[in-house]
C-alpha cells in the first residue's frame, strides 16, 4: 500500500508530500518566483541552518536582516548605476530597487543565534538550531 493519501486540502497535501520526499526545507525554497532577488541557497547541518543570498553590488549598510515569529526577512536596496559617458540605456537586465525576501524557518531554529556576514557579494546567514532538537546519545545504565 502507498504512503501517499490525499485529504482533499490540496496545499496541505502537497506540503506533506514535499516533507516526506525532501525533508523539512524552509518553504521559500519551493515557493520562490523565478525573478526573485536576491537568489538564495538554503541548507542545513546538525548545528545550524545556512542561508546564502547572492547580492553582488549592494552596499552592506543598505541590507537589513530580521527574525520575527519564525520568519527571517532579508531586505535592502540596490541602487541603479548611471550610464557612463552619457550613453542611453536600451536594455537593462540587472535588478535595481528595493527588495525583500521572507524565509520561513523550521521549528528547530533558534532566533537568538543568528549571525550574518557580507563578503564578495554574498550575504551568509547562519541560524543556530535549538539544543533540544539536536541528536544526543543516551547513556545506558
Secondary structure, DSSP 4 states (H G I P E B T S, - for coil): --S----S-HHHHHHHHHHHHH-S--THHHH--TT-SSEEEEEE-SSEEEEEEE-TT--GGG-EEEEETTEEEEEEEEPPPPPGGGPPPS---S--EEEEEEEEPPTTEEEEEEEEEEETTEEEEEEEEPGGGS-------
